[in-house]
């Protein structure tokens, strides 16, 4: 069946190791398959035999296409590996074990020339756990996105948003809610980090912020209360950046308080400005104080509250940001899709009617 016996093959490959026989391949930590030029299995190391459930004798009766469900044309499969050269060819597939269990795998394959013959070496990695984790992260990502408020439009204000996690899950969150028919409150939250732990912390802080905005306190005192309550949920080396705002449509006055997100864009009377104020990150000091700041607003004004991940992508906003709402939103949206992005990206975009 195979024109190059296993014993001869191993002798050729291990000629520099005369004291060893083919069981040297059993020292590898990953399953290894060796194929002949037609794709017949010449050898499975011990890890591969345990993984697939075949004995060596059984394996030598199999063609790789009997294991790999993605192979439709064996010659094309082997040609692709051969053309990859010394770098090898890495690809994903699904393999079938002896018990008919299907397993997602990653294959690192190389074509090795021995005495003018091609020997195909396939190192197998079970990626079942990685695949499961990816699916869980994708599910967590959908949950996070579904928790965000939808775009909103009323006779007083139009609100749109930008949200692009750096990976599957995000440490960013934002929300807004009406206190009464004339006062709109909101916030933008950015927790240090991008991973699953960060997203879990975000869920806890989201609840605390919701509680903070129910309290009959000035905006900066709501932020101070949140800061105190948030510390137990943050690791020692972690913190949260935050900006809170309140729009009073009776007074036509914007009140804001900053904690680590110390800037936002305001387009008022056709002029773009970057509003900056100091404010310590939340979660660092239980006794931290925060300040309230106010500014007037009128019909047609635009406010963009955004995380650092987006702000750092903006090229000189006061020069390049368009003054109109639709144009400036598109400009911001394009910046959020920049290939230079290194962080989660989020923004709340408010247009006063």
Residue pairs with C-beta under 8 A, 6 or more apart in sequence:
1 40
1 60
1 61
2 36
2 40
2 42
2 60
3 36
4 36
4 42
4 114
4 117
4 119
6 22
6 42
6 43
6 60
7 22
9 22
9 34
9 42
9 43
9 114
9 119
10 21
10 22
10 24
10 25
10 43
12 114
12 115
13 112
13 114
13 119
14 20
14 21
14 22
14 24
17 24
22 43
23 46
25 32
25 34
25 43
25 45
26 45
26 46
26 47
28 45
28 47
28 123
29 47
30 47
30 123
30 124
30 125
31 44
31 45
31 47
31 48
31 50
31 51
31 52
31 123
31 124
32 43
32 44
32 45
32 47
32 48
32 121
32 122
32 123
32 124
33 41
33 43
33 44
33 48
33 64
33 121
33 122
33 124
34 41
34 42
34 43
34 44
34 119
34 120
34 121
34 122
35 41
35 42
35 64
35 78
35 119
35 120
35 121
35 122
36 42
36 117
36 118
36 119
36 120
37 78
37 117
37 118
37 120
38 63
38 74
38 78
39 63
39 64
39 65
39 74
39 77
39 78
39 120
40 60
40 62
40 63
40 64
41 59
41 60
41 62
41 63
41 64
42 60
42 119
43 56
43 59
43 60
44 52
44 54
44 56
44 59
48 59
48 124
49 55
49 56
49 59
51 97
51 124
51 126
52 59
52 67
52 95
52 97
52 98
53 97
53 98
53 99
54 62
54 98
58 98
63 74
64 71
64 74
64 77
64 122
65 71
65 74
65 77
66 96
67 95
67 96
68 77
68 93
68 94
68 95
69 93
69 94
69 95
69 96
69 102
70 93
70 94
71 77
78 118
78 120
80 89
81 88
81 89
81 109
81 110
81 111
81 120
82 111
82 118
82 120
84 109
84 110
84 111
85 111
86 110
88 108
88 109
88 110
89 107
89 108
89 109
89 110
90 106
90 107
90 108
90 109
91 106
91 107
91 109
92 104
92 105
92 106
92 107
92 127
93 104
93 105
93 107
94 102
94 103
94 104
94 105
95 102
95 103
95 105
95 124
96 102
96 103
97 103
103 126
103 128
104 126
104 127
104 128
104 131
105 124
105 125
105 126
105 127
106 124
106 125
106 127
107 122
107 123
107 124
107 125
108 122
108 123
108 125
109 120
109 121
109 122
109 123
110 120
110 121
111 118
111 119
111 120
112 118
112 119
112 120
112 121
113 119
134 168
137 167
137 168
137 169
137 196
138 168
140 168
140 169
140 196
140 199
141 165
141 168
141 169
141 170
144 165
144 169
144 170
144 173
144 199
144 202
145 163
147 173
147 206
148 161
148 163
148 173
148 174
148 175
149 159
149 161
149 174
149 175
149 176
151 158
151 159
151 160
151 161
152 158
152 159
152 176
153 159
154 353
155 353
156 184
156 249
156 352
156 353
157 184
157 247
157 249
157 350
157 351
157 352
157 353
158 325
158 350
158 351
158 353
159 176
159 348
159 349
159 350
159 351
160 329
160 349
160 351
161 174
161 346
161 347
161 348
161 349
162 306
162 310
162 332
162 333
162 336
162 345
162 346
162 347
162 349
163 170
163 172
163 174
163 345
163 346
163 347
164 336
164 337
164 341
164 344
164 345
164 346
165 172
165 194
165 344
166 194
166 309
166 341
166 342
166 343
166 344
166 345
167 194
167 195
169 194
169 195
169 196
169 198
169 199
170 194
170 198
170 199
170 202
170 344
170 346
171 190
171 191
171 192
171 193
171 194
171 198
171 199
171 201
171 202
171 344
172 188
172 189
172 190
172 191
172 202
172 307
172 309
172 344
172 345
172 346
173 188
173 189
173 202
173 205
173 206
173 346
174 186
174 187
174 188
174 189
174 305
174 346
174 348
175 186
175 187
175 206
175 209
175 210
176 184
176 185
176 186
176 187
176 348
177 184
177 185
177 186
177 213
178 184
178 185
179 185
179 213
179 246
182 248
182 249
182 250
183 246
183 247
183 248
183 249
183 250
184 246
184 247
184 249
185 213
185 219
185 244
185 245
185 246
185 247
186 244
186 245
186 246
186 305
186 348
187 209
187 213
187 242
187 243
187 244
187 245
188 242
188 243
188 261
188 305
188 306
188 307
188 346
188 347
188 348
189 202
189 205
189 206
189 209
189 240
189 241
189 242
190 240
190 241
190 242
190 260
190 261
190 307
190 308
190 309
190 344
190 346
191 198
191 201
191 202
191 205
191 234
191 238
191 239
191 240
191 241
192 198
192 238
192 239
192 240
192 241
193 238
194 343
194 344
201 233
201 234
201 238
204 233
205 226
205 230
205 233
205 240
208 226
208 229
208 230
208 233
209 226
211 229
212 222
212 223
212 225
212 226
212 229
213 222
215 221
215 222
215 225
217 225
218 292
219 244
219 245
219 246
219 255
219 256
219 257
219 292
220 257
220 289
220 290
220 291
220 292
222 244
222 257
223 242
223 244
223 257
223 259
223 282
223 290
224 288
224 289
224 290
226 242
226 282
227 259
227 282
227 283
227 285
227 286
227 288
227 290
228 286
230 240
230 282
230 283
231 283
231 286
234 240
234 283
238 283
239 260
239 281
239 282
239 283
239 284
240 259
240 260
240 281
240 282
240 283
241 259
241 260
241 261
241 281
241 282
241 307
241 308
242 258
242 259
242 260
242 261
242 282
243 256
243 257
243 258
243 259
243 261
243 262
243 264
243 305
244 256
244 257
244 259
245 254
245 255
245 256
245 257
245 303
245 305
246 254
246 255
246 256
247 253
247 254
247 297
247 350
247 352
248 254
248 255
252 296
252 297
252 298
253 294
253 295
253 296
253 297
254 294
254 295
254 296
254 297
254 303
255 292
255 293
255 294
256 264
256 275
256 277
256 292
256 293
256 294
256 295
257 279
257 290
257 291
257 292
257 293
258 277
258 278
258 279
258 290
258 291
258 293
259 279
259 280
259 281
259 282
259 288
259 290
260 279
260 280
260 281
260 282
261 279
261 305
261 306
261 307
261 308
262 276
262 277
262 278
262 279
263 274
263 275
263 276
263 311
264 274
264 275
264 303
264 304
264 305
264 306
265 272
265 273
265 274
265 275
265 302
265 303
265 304
265 306
265 317
265 321
265 328
266 272
266 273
266 274
266 275
266 295
266 301
266 302
266 303
266 304
267 273
267 301
267 302
267 303
267 304
267 321
267 323
267 325
267 328
268 295
268 297
268 298
268 301
268 302
269 298
269 301
270 323
271 323
272 317
272 318
272 321
272 323
272 328
273 318
274 317
274 318
275 295
277 291
277 293
278 291
279 290
279 291
280 288
280 290
282 288
297 303
297 352
298 352
299 352
299 353
300 325
300 351
300 352
301 351
301 352
302 325
302 328
302 349
302 350
302 351
302 352
303 349
303 350
303 352
304 328
304 332
304 347
304 348
304 349
304 350
305 347
305 348
305 350
306 332
306 345
306 346
306 347
306 348
307 343
307 344
307 345
307 346
307 347
308 343
309 341
309 342
309 343
309 344
309 345
309 346
310 332
310 335
310 336
310 345
310 346
310 347
312 342
312 343
313 335
313 336
313 338
313 340
313 341
313 345
314 320
314 321
314 332
314 335
320 331
321 328
321 331
321 332
322 328
322 331
325 351
329 349
332 347
332 349
336 345
336 347
